[in-house]
Amino acid sequence: MMSRDRRKHLRTPMTAKLLITHETLGEKIFLTRDISDSGVFVEVNDPEWLPAVGDRVRVQVQDMPVPAPIRAMKVVRYAEDGIGMQLVDEDDDE
């Protein structure tokens, strides 16, 4: 049986450096694999730095001409090679 793709937005392949900050794991820089209007997939090559599904993180794109905004995201899925994260409202407590 095939799994149903529940994505609402088209994914675009894109490699960018992201600084991800987690409450207990600290900060680490990772590369994106793709982005969409609602989220991003990040290649995680460090099994010691792996937030749980549902964890909130803060994300900032690196190497921009000016500092990029810091955005709140939530880990929504794991894959063998990384994690999928969804943008969340800064005021959302879930």
Jmol script that loads the backbone (N, CA, C; Angstrom):
load data "model"
ATOM      1  N   MET A   1       0.841  -1.184   0.000  1.00  0.00           N
ATOM      2  CA  MET A   1       0.000   0.000   0.000  1.00  0.00           C
ATOM      3  C   MET A   1       0.884   1.244   0.000  1.00  0.00           C
ATOM      4  N   MET A   2       0.578   2.177  -0.861  1.00  0.00           N
ATOM      5  CA  MET A   2       1.372   3.405  -0.946  1.00  0.00           C
ATOM      6  C   MET A   2       0.904   4.394   0.112  1.00  0.00           C
ATOM      7  N   SER A   3       1.867   5.148   0.655  1.00  0.00           N
ATOM      8  CA  SER A   3       1.486   6.166   1.631  1.00  0.00           C
ATOM      9  C   SER A   3       0.973   7.395   0.895  1.00  0.00           C
ATOM     10  N   ARG A   4       0.038   8.067   1.510  1.00  0.00           N
ATOM     11  CA  ARG A   4      -0.549   9.254   0.906  1.00  0.00           C
ATOM     12  C   ARG A   4       0.292  10.468   1.250  1.00  0.00           C
ATOM     13  N   ASP A   5       0.610  11.270   0.256  1.00  0.00           N
ATOM     14  CA  ASP A   5       1.381  12.492   0.468  1.00  0.00           C
ATOM     15  C   ASP A   5       0.426  13.578   0.931  1.00  0.00           C
ATOM     16  N   ARG A   6       0.630  14.064   2.150  1.00  0.00           N
ATOM     17  CA  ARG A   6      -0.279  15.059   2.718  1.00  0.00           C
ATOM     18  C   ARG A   6       0.265  16.479   2.621  1.00  0.00           C
ATOM     19  N   ARG A   7       1.320  16.668   1.859  1.00  0.00           N
ATOM     20  CA  ARG A   7       1.907  18.002   1.753  1.00  0.00           C
ATOM     21  C   ARG A   7       0.949  18.967   1.071  1.00  0.00           C
ATOM     22  N   LYS A   8       0.913  20.190   1.580  1.00  0.00           N
ATOM     23  CA  LYS A   8       0.047  21.222   1.014  1.00  0.00           C
ATOM     24  C   LYS A   8       0.806  22.131   0.054  1.00  0.00           C
ATOM     25  N   HIS A   9       2.138  22.136   0.149  1.00  0.00           N
ATOM     26  CA  HIS A   9       2.945  23.057  -0.646  1.00  0.00           C
ATOM     27  C   HIS A   9       4.012  22.305  -1.426  1.00  0.00           C
ATOM     28  N   LEU A  10       4.296  22.800  -2.608  1.00  0.00           N
ATOM     29  CA  LEU A  10       5.330  22.232  -3.460  1.00  0.00           C
ATOM     30  C   LEU A  10       6.697  22.415  -2.816  1.00  0.00           C
ATOM     31  N   ARG A  11       7.518  21.382  -2.853  1.00  0.00           N
ATOM     32  CA  ARG A  11       8.887  21.466  -2.329  1.00  0.00           C
ATOM     33  C   ARG A  11       9.819  21.903  -3.444  1.00  0.00           C
ATOM     34  N   THR A  12      10.776  22.749  -3.086  1.00  0.00           N
ATOM     35  CA  THR A  12      11.782  23.219  -4.025  1.00  0.00           C
ATOM     36  C   THR A  12      13.151  22.803  -3.515  1.00  0.00           C
ATOM     37  N   PRO A  13      13.921  22.052  -4.325  1.00  0.00           N
ATOM     38  CA  PRO A  13      15.275  21.693  -3.886  1.00  0.00           C
ATOM     39  C   PRO A  13      16.103  22.958  -3.657  1.00  0.00           C
ATOM     40  N   MET A  14      16.767  23.031  -2.517  1.00  0.00           N
ATOM     41  CA  MET A  14      17.578  24.209  -2.207  1.00  0.00           C
ATOM     42  C   MET A  14      18.550  23.858  -1.090  1.00  0.00           C
ATOM     43  N   THR A  15      19.802  24.233  -1.294  1.00  0.00           N
ATOM     44  CA  THR A  15      20.807  24.035  -0.256  1.00  0.00           C
ATOM     45  C   THR A  15      21.137  25.382   0.360  1.00  0.00           C
ATOM     46  N   ALA A  16      20.940  25.485   1.658  1.00  0.00           N
ATOM     47  CA  ALA A  16      21.275  26.696   2.403  1.00  0.00           C
ATOM     48  C   ALA A  16      21.746  26.274   3.786  1.00  0.00           C
ATOM     49  N   LYS A  17      22.613  27.086   4.380  1.00  0.00           N
ATOM     50  CA  LYS A  17      23.051  26.825   5.755  1.00  0.00           C
ATOM     51  C   LYS A  17      22.018  27.394   6.718  1.00  0.00           C
ATOM     52  N   LEU A  18      21.613  26.560   7.687  1.00  0.00           N
ATOM     53  CA  LEU A  18      20.681  26.998   8.723  1.00  0.00           C
ATOM     54  C   LEU A  18      21.322  26.821  10.087  1.00  0.00           C
ATOM     55  N   LEU A  19      21.252  27.852  10.897  1.00  0.00           N
ATOM     56  CA  LEU A  19      21.620  27.738  12.301  1.00  0.00           C
ATOM     57  C   LEU A  19      20.344  27.352  13.035  1.00  0.00           C
ATOM     58  N   ILE A  20      20.358  26.187  13.667  1.00  0.00           N
ATOM     59  CA  ILE A  20      19.188  25.705  14.399  1.00  0.00           C
ATOM     60  C   ILE A  20      19.526  25.711  15.883  1.00  0.00           C
ATOM     61  N   THR A  21      18.643  26.315  16.671  1.00  0.00           N
ATOM     62  CA  THR A  21      18.837  26.396  18.117  1.00  0.00           C
ATOM     63  C   THR A  21      17.726  25.622  18.814  1.00  0.00           C
ATOM     64  N   HIS A  22      18.133  24.681  19.670  1.00  0.00           N
ATOM     65  CA  HIS A  22      17.201  23.847  20.427  1.00  0.00           C
ATOM     66  C   HIS A  22      17.425  24.121  21.910  1.00  0.00           C
ATOM     67  N   GLU A  23      16.357  24.105  22.674  1.00  0.00           N
ATOM     68  CA  GLU A  23      16.406  24.436  24.105  1.00  0.00           C
ATOM     69  C   GLU A  23      17.437  23.623  24.881  1.00  0.00           C
ATOM     70  N   THR A  24      17.545  22.331  24.613  1.00  0.00           N
ATOM     71  CA  THR A  24      18.484  21.500  25.373  1.00  0.00           C
ATOM     72  C   THR A  24      19.683  21.021  24.559  1.00  0.00           C
ATOM     73  N   LEU A  25      19.536  20.919  23.251  1.00  0.00           N
ATOM     74  CA  LEU A  25      20.636  20.429  22.413  1.00  0.00           C
ATOM     75  C   LEU A  25      21.622  21.528  22.023  1.00  0.00           C
ATOM     76  N   GLY A  26      21.211  22.779  22.165  1.00  0.00           N
ATOM     77  CA  GLY A  26      22.086  23.896  21.805  1.00  0.00           C
ATOM     78  C   GLY A  26      21.963  24.280  20.339  1.00  0.00           C
ATOM     79  N   GLU A  27      23.041  24.868  19.803  1.00  0.00           N
ATOM     80  CA  GLU A  27      23.055  25.372  18.426  1.00  0.00           C
ATOM     81  C   GLU A  27      23.909  24.489  17.535  1.00  0.00           C
ATOM     82  N   LYS A  28      23.483  24.386  16.277  1.00  0.00           N
ATOM     83  CA  LYS A  28      24.272  23.640  15.304  1.00  0.00           C
ATOM     84  C   LYS A  28      23.869  24.111  13.908  1.00  0.00           C
ATOM     85  N   ILE A  29      24.827  24.078  12.984  1.00  0.00           N
ATOM     86  CA  ILE A  29      24.541  24.462  11.600  1.00  0.00           C
ATOM     87  C   ILE A  29      24.354  23.204  10.762  1.00  0.00           C
ATOM     88  N   PHE A  30      23.273  23.204   9.966  1.00  0.00           N
ATOM     89  CA  PHE A  30      22.951  22.104   9.064  1.00  0.00           C
ATOM     90  C   PHE A  30      22.634  22.665   7.683  1.00  0.00           C
ATOM     91  N   LEU A  31      22.561  21.777   6.690  1.00  0.00           N
ATOM     92  CA  LEU A  31      22.196  22.168   5.329  1.00  0.00           C
ATOM     93  C   LEU A  31      20.772  21.735   5.029  1.00  0.00           C
ATOM     94  N   THR A  32      20.052  22.585   4.297  1.00  0.00           N
ATOM     95  CA  THR A  32      18.714  22.225   3.857  1.00  0.00           C
ATOM     96  C   THR A  32      18.809  21.322   2.630  1.00  0.00           C
ATOM     97  N   ARG A  33      17.782  20.510   2.440  1.00  0.00           N
ATOM     98  CA  ARG A  33      17.663  19.723   1.211  1.00  0.00           C
ATOM     99  C   ARG A  33      16.600  20.330   0.309  1.00  0.00           C
ATOM    100  N   ASP A  34      15.494  20.760   0.938  1.00  0.00           N
ATOM    101  CA  ASP A  34      14.440  21.421   0.173  1.00  0.00           C
ATOM    102  C   ASP A  34      13.627  22.318   1.101  1.00  0.00           C
ATOM    103  N   ILE A  35      12.887  23.229   0.466  1.00  0.00           N
ATOM    104  CA  ILE A  35      12.040  24.153   1.221  1.00  0.00           C
ATOM    105  C   ILE A  35      10.658  24.199   0.571  1.00  0.00           C
ATOM    106  N   SER A  36       9.689  24.695   1.324  1.00  0.00           N
ATOM    107  CA  SER A  36       8.350  24.951   0.798  1.00  0.00           C
ATOM    108  C   SER A  36       7.822  26.189   1.510  1.00  0.00           C
ATOM    109  N   ASP A  37       6.610  26.591   1.168  1.00  0.00           N
ATOM    110  CA  ASP A  37       6.018  27.757   1.830  1.00  0.00           C
ATOM    111  C   ASP A  37       5.798  27.527   3.320  1.00  0.00           C
ATOM    112  N   SER A  38       5.703  26.259   3.735  1.00  0.00           N
ATOM    113  CA  SER A  38       5.379  25.994   5.137  1.00  0.00           C
ATOM    114  C   SER A  38       6.493  25.346   5.942  1.00  0.00           C
ATOM    115  N   GLY A  39       7.604  24.974   5.281  1.00  0.00           N
ATOM    116  CA  GLY A  39       8.637  24.305   6.055  1.00  0.00           C
ATOM    117  C   GLY A  39       9.904  24.016   5.286  1.00  0.00           C
ATOM    118  N   VAL A  40      10.710  23.139   5.884  1.00  0.00           N
ATOM    119  CA  VAL A  40      12.029  22.841   5.339  1.00  0.00           C
ATOM    120  C   VAL A  40      12.432  21.427   5.753  1.00  0.00           C
ATOM    121  N   PHE A  41      13.227  20.775   4.901  1.00  0.00           N
ATOM    122  CA  PHE A  41      13.838  19.506   5.278  1.00  0.00           C
ATOM    123  C   PHE A  41      15.320  19.767   5.453  1.00  0.00           C
ATOM    124  N   VAL A  42      15.868  19.331   6.589  1.00  0.00           N
ATOM    125  CA  VAL A  42      17.265  19.584   6.932  1.00  0.00           C
ATOM    126  C   VAL A  42      18.003  18.259   7.034  1.00  0.00           C
ATOM    127  N   GLU A  43      19.153  18.186   6.392  1.00  0.00           N
ATOM    128  CA  GLU A  43      19.993  16.995   6.473  1.00  0.00           C
ATOM    129  C   GLU A  43      20.729  17.005   7.809  1.00  0.00           C
ATOM    130  N   VAL A  44      20.451  16.023   8.650  1.00  0.00           N
ATOM    131  CA  VAL A  44      21.083  15.931   9.967  1.00  0.00           C
ATOM    132  C   VAL A  44      22.076  14.773   9.934  1.00  0.00           C
ATOM    133  N   ASN A  45      23.348  15.110  10.081  1.00  0.00           N
ATOM    134  CA  ASN A  45      24.407  14.101  10.017  1.00  0.00           C
ATOM    135  C   ASN A  45      25.031  13.844  11.386  1.00  0.00           C
ATOM    136  N   ASP A  46      24.349  14.267  12.434  1.00  0.00           N
ATOM    137  CA  ASP A  46      24.860  14.105  13.793  1.00  0.00           C
ATOM    138  C   ASP A  46      23.788  13.440  14.656  1.00  0.00           C
ATOM    139  N   PRO A  47      23.897  12.125  14.900  1.00  0.00           N
ATOM    140  CA  PRO A  47      22.868  11.440  15.685  1.00  0.00           C
ATOM    141  C   PRO A  47      22.767  11.935  17.128  1.00  0.00           C
ATOM    142  N   GLU A  48      23.796  12.621  17.614  1.00  0.00           N
ATOM    143  CA  GLU A  48      23.750  13.192  18.969  1.00  0.00           C
ATOM    144  C   GLU A  48      22.867  14.439  19.014  1.00  0.00           C
ATOM    145  N   TRP A  49      22.659  15.065  17.864  1.00  0.00           N
ATOM    146  CA  TRP A  49      21.867  16.290  17.790  1.00  0.00           C
ATOM    147  C   TRP A  49      20.614  15.976  16.993  1.00  0.00           C
ATOM    148  N   LEU A  50      19.612  15.456  17.674  1.00  0.00           N
ATOM    149  CA  LEU A  50      18.388  15.057  16.995  1.00  0.00           C
ATOM    150  C   LEU A  50      17.189  15.397  17.872  1.00  0.00           C
ATOM    151  N   PRO A  51      16.534  16.525  17.606  1.00  0.00           N
ATOM    152  CA  PRO A  51      15.367  16.884  18.407  1.00  0.00           C
ATOM    153  C   PRO A  51      14.221  15.900  18.163  1.00  0.00           C
ATOM    154  N   ALA A  52      13.327  15.800  19.122  1.00  0.00           N
ATOM    155  CA  ALA A  52      12.177  14.898  19.015  1.00  0.00           C
ATOM    156  C   ALA A  52      11.090  15.523  18.149  1.00  0.00           C
ATOM    157  N   VAL A  53      10.284  14.670  17.529  1.00  0.00           N
ATOM    158  CA  VAL A  53       9.116  15.161  16.804  1.00  0.00           C
ATOM    159  C   VAL A  53       8.255  15.936  17.797  1.00  0.00           C
ATOM    160  N   GLY A  54       7.844  17.119  17.409  1.00  0.00           N
ATOM    161  CA  GLY A  54       7.062  17.989  18.281  1.00  0.00           C
ATOM    162  C   GLY A  54       7.885  19.069  18.957  1.00  0.00           C
ATOM    163  N   ASP A  55       9.209  18.889  19.006  1.00  0.00           N
ATOM    164  CA  ASP A  55      10.078  19.903  19.620  1.00  0.00           C
ATOM    165  C   ASP A  55      10.068  21.193  18.806  1.00  0.00           C
ATOM    166  N   ARG A  56      10.143  22.307  19.522  1.00  0.00           N
ATOM    167  CA  ARG A  56      10.252  23.622  18.884  1.00  0.00           C
ATOM    168  C   ARG A  56      11.720  24.001  18.794  1.00  0.00           C
ATOM    169  N   VAL A  57      12.075  24.648  17.696  1.00  0.00           N
ATOM    170  CA  VAL A  57      13.434  25.139  17.487  1.00  0.00           C
ATOM    171  C   VAL A  57      13.355  26.541  16.906  1.00  0.00           C
ATOM    172  N   ARG A  58      14.500  27.232  16.925  1.00  0.00           N
ATOM    173  CA  ARG A  58      14.610  28.544  16.287  1.00  0.00           C
ATOM    174  C   ARG A  58      15.604  28.380  15.156  1.00  0.00           C
ATOM    175  N   VAL A  59      15.290  28.963  14.008  1.00  0.00           N
ATOM    176  CA  VAL A  59      16.062  28.740  12.792  1.00  0.00           C
ATOM    177  C   VAL A  59      16.434  30.076  12.157  1.00  0.00           C
ATOM    178  N   GLN A  60      17.698  30.165  11.696  1.00  0.00           N
ATOM    179  CA  GLN A  60      18.144  31.373  10.999  1.00  0.00           C
ATOM    180  C   GLN A  60      19.033  30.967   9.824  1.00  0.00           C
ATOM    181  N   VAL A  61      18.704  31.466   8.629  1.00  0.00           N
ATOM    182  CA  VAL A  61      19.537  31.227   7.451  1.00  0.00           C
ATOM    183  C   VAL A  61      20.854  31.962   7.649  1.00  0.00           C
ATOM    184  N   GLN A  62      21.954  31.306   7.288  1.00  0.00           N
ATOM    185  CA  GLN A  62      23.294  31.864   7.457  1.00  0.00           C
ATOM    186  C   GLN A  62      23.862  32.331   6.113  1.00  0.00           C
ATOM    187  N   ASP A  63      24.968  33.079   6.185  1.00  0.00           N
ATOM    188  CA  ASP A  63      25.718  33.544   5.009  1.00  0.00           C
ATOM    189  C   ASP A  63      24.914  34.462   4.100  1.00  0.00           C
ATOM    190  N   MET A  64      24.027  35.252   4.681  1.00  0.00           N
ATOM    191  CA  MET A  64      23.268  36.251   3.924  1.00  0.00           C
ATOM    192  C   MET A  64      24.009  37.585   4.011  1.00  0.00           C
ATOM    193  N   PRO A  65      23.748  38.514   3.070  1.00  0.00           N
ATOM    194  CA  PRO A  65      24.420  39.819   3.131  1.00  0.00           C
ATOM    195  C   PRO A  65      24.064  40.617   4.390  1.00  0.00           C
ATOM    196  N   VAL A  66      22.863  40.387   4.910  1.00  0.00           N
ATOM    197  CA  VAL A  66      22.426  41.001   6.173  1.00  0.00           C
ATOM    198  C   VAL A  66      21.872  39.872   7.044  1.00  0.00           C
ATOM    199  N   PRO A  67      21.849  40.039   8.370  1.00  0.00           N
ATOM    200  CA  PRO A  67      21.317  38.966   9.222  1.00  0.00           C
ATOM    201  C   PRO A  67      19.869  38.610   8.854  1.00  0.00           C
ATOM    202  N   ALA A  68      19.617  37.329   8.663  1.00  0.00           N
ATOM    203  CA  ALA A  68      18.268  36.853   8.339  1.00  0.00           C
ATOM    204  C   ALA A  68      17.424  36.822   9.610  1.00  0.00           C
ATOM    205  N   PRO A  69      16.101  36.918   9.458  1.00  0.00           N
ATOM    206  CA  PRO A  69      15.246  36.817  10.643  1.00  0.00           C
ATOM    207  C   PRO A  69      15.338  35.430  11.273  1.00  0.00           C
ATOM    208  N   ILE A  70      15.078  35.372  12.556  1.00  0.00           N
ATOM    209  CA  ILE A  70      15.035  34.098  13.278  1.00  0.00           C
ATOM    210  C   ILE A  70      13.574  33.670  13.330  1.00  0.00           C
ATOM    211  N   ARG A  71      13.306  32.430  12.891  1.00  0.00           N
ATOM    212  CA  ARG A  71      11.932  31.932  12.813  1.00  0.00           C
ATOM    213  C   ARG A  71      11.740  30.729  13.716  1.00  0.00           C
ATOM    214  N   ALA A  72      10.539  30.598  14.262  1.00  0.00           N
ATOM    215  CA  ALA A  72      10.181  29.435  15.076  1.00  0.00           C
ATOM    216  C   ALA A  72       9.696  28.317  14.161  1.00  0.00           C
ATOM    217  N   MET A  73      10.155  27.100  14.451  1.00  0.00           N
ATOM    218  CA  MET A  73       9.728  25.930  13.686  1.00  0.00           C
ATOM    219  C   MET A  73       9.497  24.777  14.648  1.00  0.00           C
ATOM    220  N   LYS A  74       8.773  23.777  14.147  1.00  0.00           N
ATOM    221  CA  LYS A  74       8.491  22.573  14.932  1.00  0.00           C
ATOM    222  C   LYS A  74       8.912  21.363  14.103  1.00  0.00           C
ATOM    223  N   VAL A  75       9.587  20.411  14.754  1.00  0.00           N
ATOM    224  CA  VAL A  75       9.975  19.171  14.082  1.00  0.00           C
ATOM    225  C   VAL A  75       8.707  18.345  13.868  1.00  0.00           C
ATOM    226  N   VAL A  76       8.445  17.974  12.605  1.00  0.00           N
ATOM    227  CA  VAL A  76       7.220  17.234  12.305  1.00  0.00           C
ATOM    228  C   VAL A  76       7.470  15.819  11.804  1.00  0.00           C
ATOM    229  N   ARG A  77       8.709  15.518  11.367  1.00  0.00           N
ATOM    230  CA  ARG A  77       8.973  14.142  10.929  1.00  0.00           C
ATOM    231  C   ARG A  77      10.458  13.849  10.883  1.00  0.00           C
ATOM    232  N   TYR A  78      10.763  12.562  10.988  1.00  0.00           N
ATOM    233  CA  TYR A  78      12.126  12.058  10.841  1.00  0.00           C
ATOM    234  C   TYR A  78      12.242  11.323   9.522  1.00  0.00           C
ATOM    235  N   ALA A  79      13.427  11.324   8.976  1.00  0.00           N
ATOM    236  CA  ALA A  79      13.782  10.461   7.851  1.00  0.00           C
ATOM    237  C   ALA A  79      15.177   9.937   8.156  1.00  0.00           C
ATOM    238  N   GLU A  80      15.640   8.985   7.379  1.00  0.00           N
ATOM    239  CA  GLU A  80      16.968   8.416   7.614  1.00  0.00           C
ATOM    240  C   GLU A  80      18.064   9.473   7.568  1.00  0.00           C
ATOM    241  N   ASP A  81      17.867  10.456   6.708  1.00  0.00           N
ATOM    242  CA  ASP A  81      18.923  11.442   6.478  1.00  0.00           C
ATOM    243  C   ASP A  81      18.643  12.821   7.059  1.00  0.00           C
ATOM    244  N   GLY A  82      17.565  12.975   7.835  1.00  0.00           N
ATOM    245  CA  GLY A  82      17.319  14.293   8.399  1.00  0.00           C
ATOM    246  C   GLY A  82      15.952  14.441   9.039  1.00  0.00           C
ATOM    247  N   ILE A  83      15.538  15.710   9.179  1.00  0.00           N
ATOM    248  CA  ILE A  83      14.265  16.030   9.827  1.00  0.00           C
ATOM    249  C   ILE A  83      13.481  17.032   8.991  1.00  0.00           C
ATOM    250  N   GLY A  84      12.162  16.892   9.043  1.00  0.00           N
ATOM    251  CA  GLY A  84      11.270  17.860   8.425  1.00  0.00           C
ATOM    252  C   GLY A  84      10.750  18.794   9.493  1.00  0.00           C
ATOM    253  N   MET A  85      10.772  20.084   9.191  1.00  0.00           N
ATOM    254  CA  MET A  85      10.303  21.078  10.160  1.00  0.00           C
ATOM    255  C   MET A  85       9.270  21.986   9.510  1.00  0.00           C
ATOM    256  N   GLN A  86       8.312  22.421  10.314  1.00  0.00           N
ATOM    257  CA  GLN A  86       7.225  23.270   9.854  1.00  0.00           C
ATOM    258  C   GLN A  86       7.298  24.620  10.559  1.00  0.00           C
ATOM    259  N   LEU A  87       7.072  25.688   9.802  1.00  0.00           N
ATOM    260  CA  LEU A  87       6.998  27.018  10.404  1.00  0.00           C
ATOM    261  C   LEU A  87       5.822  27.068  11.367  1.00  0.00           C
ATOM    262  N   VAL A  88       6.010  27.723  12.493  1.00  0.00           N
ATOM    263  CA  VAL A  88       4.927  27.890  13.458  1.00  0.00           C
ATOM    264  C   VAL A  88       4.819  29.359  13.832  1.00  0.00           C
ATOM    265  N   ASP A  89       3.640  29.730  14.277  1.00  0.00           N
ATOM    266  CA  ASP A  89       3.396  31.081  14.749  1.00  0.00           C
ATOM    267  C   ASP A  89       4.157  31.278  16.055  1.00  0.00           C
ATOM    268  N   GLU A  90       4.847  32.383  16.194  1.00  0.00           N
ATOM    269  CA  GLU A  90       5.627  32.670  17.412  1.00  0.00           C
ATOM    270  C   GLU A  90       4.757  32.610  18.665  1.00  0.00           C
ATOM    271  N   ASP A  91       3.477  32.939  18.539  1.00  0.00           N
ATOM    272  CA  ASP A  91       2.579  32.977  19.695  1.00  0.00           C
ATOM    273  C   ASP A  91       1.854  31.662  19.931  1.00  0.00           C
ATOM    274  N   ASP A  92       2.059  30.682  19.036  1.00  0.00           N
ATOM    275  CA  ASP A  92       1.388  29.385  19.144  1.00  0.00           C
ATOM    276  C   ASP A  92       2.059  28.553  20.227  1.00  0.00           C
ATOM    277  N   ASP A  93       1.297  28.106  21.204  1.00  0.00           N
ATOM    278  CA  ASP A  93       1.857  27.321  22.309  1.00  0.00           C
ATOM    279  C   ASP A  93       1.899  25.829  22.021  1.00  0.00           C
ATOM    280  N   GLU A  94       1.323  25.369  20.929  1.00  0.00           N
ATOM    281  CA  GLU A  94       1.329  23.934  20.614  1.00  0.00           C
ATOM    282  C   GLU A  94       2.581  23.523  19.936  1.00  0.00           C
TER     283      GLU A  94
END
end "model"
wireframe off; spacefill off
backbone 0.3
color backbone group
